[in-house]
């Protein structure tokens, strides 16, 4: 038998083993946004992607897979190969989904806390309680006093049952001891239109949605829904500062991956995302759409998801909400 030259054997060995030792990433990374283009989550993803791409040395592609309350996009990630090349830009909606699934026994194509792992916290998306500028209440105390003397007369709008805006109102009712009427819309825009037309009296939207109307004087901001004041609206008090103890609805964005992705890949992604979010240009671009970059570790993101899920679990059970 003719002997194969050693150099050819070594070359073949290198070719065969190269995929095992290829540096990650060596091809494009896809970030799935489970909402339609143009929303705050999508805009944030498109601001972050170019800077993250520069750090990872590979294209970062944004894939919008909207529908079914973020379920379609989330399911697409969990069924993808757990190789670190398909990620999810998740949000506080995932914690709400966890709670609703636990509460209603609703079957989803995944169990979020079982099938996903946090990669890095991206940003805080503060909410805000607003009323029309013509409404008589000038502050939170006056609004609560009015609601208590007019039970069932004040209405608030949301983009749908089970959304963070809806549950923010339910939590407000519970802690303030008032009775409001919830009106569900097909999006934040028609709800805002009715608020401006004084057909509803209050709303708990994301600050990014409300900011233009606050600045124009069309609506009055009574309090932000986060634990601390937002640098994006430093003159607006928190609910706690305004007199409603224990109130917190924290909107946030974070990158998640399927649970079986290797720890080495997750750590590399966490470091790259954190560095990207410390870039002054990225932070400034996010601030322009009223999103505050708050880079955090995978542990911080996982803790935020767990604490939010617990909060919504408790609210749903206490109020016995019908979310079907």
Rosetta blueprint (number, residue, H / E / L):
1 X L
2 X L
3 X L
4 X L
5 X L
6 X H
7 X H
8 X H
9 X H
10 X H
11 X H
12 X H
13 X H
14 X H
15 X H
16 X H
17 X H
18 X H
19 X H
20 X H
21 X H
22 X L
23 X L
24 X L
25 X L
26 X L
27 X L
28 X L
29 X E
30 X E
31 X E
32 X E
33 X E
34 X L
35 X L
36 X L
37 X L
38 X L
39 X L
40 X H
41 X H
42 X H
43 X H
44 X H
45 X H
46 X H
47 X H
48 X H
49 X H
50 X H
51 X H
52 X H
53 X H
54 X H
55 X H
56 X H
57 X L
58 X L
59 X L
60 X E
61 X E
62 X E
63 X E
64 X E
65 X L
66 X L
67 X L
68 X L
69 X L
70 X L
71 X H
72 X H
73 X H
74 X H
75 X H
76 X H
77 X H
78 X H
79 X L
80 X L
81 X L
82 X L
83 X L
84 X L
85 X L
86 X E
87 X E
88 X E
89 X E
90 X E
91 X E
92 X H
93 X H
94 X H
95 X H
96 X H
97 X H
98 X H
99 X H
100 X H
101 X H
102 X H
103 X H
104 X H
105 X L
106 X L
107 X L
108 X L
109 X L
110 X L
111 X L
112 X H
113 X H
114 X H
115 X H
116 X E
117 X E
118 X E
119 X E
120 X E
121 X E
122 X E
123 X E
124 X E
125 X L
126 X L
127 X E
128 X E
129 X E
130 X E
131 X E
132 X E
133 X L
134 X L
135 X L
136 X L
137 X L
138 X L
139 X L
140 X H
141 X H
142 X H
143 X H
144 X H
145 X H
146 X H
147 X H
148 X H
149 X H
150 X L
151 X L
152 X L
153 X L
154 X L
155 X E
156 X E
157 X E
158 X E
159 X L
160 X L
161 X L
162 X L
163 X L
164 X H
165 X H
166 X H
167 X H
168 X H
169 X H
170 X H
171 X H
172 X H
173 X H
174 X H
175 X H
176 X H
177 X L
178 X L
179 X L
180 X L
181 X E
182 X E
183 X E
184 X E
185 X L
186 X L
187 X L
188 X H
189 X H
190 X H
191 X H
192 X H
193 X H
194 X H
195 X H
196 X H
197 X L
198 X L
199 X L
200 X L
201 X L
202 X E
203 X E
204 X L
205 X L
206 X E
207 X H
208 X H
209 X H
210 X H
211 X H
212 X H
213 X H
214 X H
215 X H
216 X H
217 X L
218 X L
219 X E
220 X E
221 X E
222 X E
223 X E
224 X E
225 X L
226 X L
227 X L
228 X L
229 X L
230 X L
231 X H
232 X H
233 X H
234 X L
235 X L
236 X L
237 X L
238 X E
239 X H
240 X H
241 X H
242 X H
243 X L
244 X L
245 X L
246 X L
247 X L
248 X L
249 X L
250 X L
251 X L
252 X E
253 X E
254 X E
255 X E
256 X E
257 X E
258 X E
259 X L
260 X L
261 X L
262 X L
263 X H
264 X H
265 X H
266 X H
267 X H
268 X H
269 X H
270 X H
271 X H
272 X H
273 X H
274 X H
275 X H
276 X H
277 X H
278 X L
279 X L
280 X H
281 X H
282 X H
283 X H
284 X H
285 X H
286 X H
287 X H
288 X H
289 X L
290 X L
291 X L
292 X E
293 X E
294 X E
295 X E
296 X E
297 X L
298 X H
299 X H
300 X H
301 X H
302 X H
303 X H
304 X H
305 X H
306 X H
307 X H
308 X H
309 X H
310 X H
311 X H
312 X H
313 X H
314 X H
315 X H
316 X H
317 X H
318 X H
319 X H
320 X L
321 X L
322 X L
323 X L
324 X L
